[in-house]
C-alpha cells in the first residue's frame, strides 16, 4: 500500500487509541479499504483539479488484487534472477 495512506490510517487509528499491530494484517487492511472507500475519490478529484491528464480508466489502488498480484510476480522474477 502507499506509504502515505499507511501513515494516514495509522494516525486515524492512534486517535482511536488503537495500534496497527493490535489489528493484525487483515484488520489493518480492512481499515485501509474503508479509508479508501471514504476518501479515495477526494484524492482523485484533487489530482484532476490540478490538471493531471491521466488515463482515468486505468486508475487503480495499491491493494487492488490485479495490481498486487503483478507486483508479487515481478518481485519473484527479480528474486529468482
N, C-alpha and C positions, 0 to 999 in steps of 0.2 A: 504494500500500500504506500501511497505517497507519504513522505516524511512529515509534511505539513499537516496532513489530515490526522496522522497518528498523534502528533502533538496536540492538536485541537481537541480530539476526542479524549486524550489523557487529561487535559485541563478540565474538560467538562466533567469527567468522572471525579477528578480531585475535588471539584466544587460540590460534589455529592458525597464526598468522603470515601470514595472507592478508588482502589489502586488497580491498574490494569491487570497485574498478576493475580489479583483476587478473582477476577472473572474467568481466567483461563483463556486459551486461544479462541475457542469457539464463542465464548461470551463476549470477548472483546471484538471479534469480527462481527458479531451480531450488532453491537452498538455502533460500529463503523458504518455498517449498511443502513442503520436507522438514521445516522447523521447524514449520510449521502442522500437518502431519500428526502430529507427535510431541507438540506442546504445546497445540494449539488447543482440544482438549477440556477441558484443565485450566482454561483461562481461562473457558470457558463454564460449567463446573461451579462455579467461584468466584463468578461473577455470579449463578448460580441460588441458591447458598447465602446470598448477600447479600439474597435475597428479591425479585430483579427479576421482574416479572410480564410477560415479553415473549411475543410470539407466536414461539415457538421454531421453528415450521415455516417461518418466513421468514428464519431465520438465514443469513447469507452472509459470505463472506470478501472482503476488499478486492480481491483479484485474481481472484475468480470471473468467468468470461467474461461472463456476463449483466450483472453489475454494472459491470464495466469498460467494456463497450460503452455502457451507459446514461450513464455519466459522460462518456465521449468525445462522445457525441451531444449531451448537454447543453452541454458546453464549446463545441462547434462552433456550436450555435444562439446561445449568448451572444456568441461572437466575431463571428458574422455580423450581430448586432444592432448 
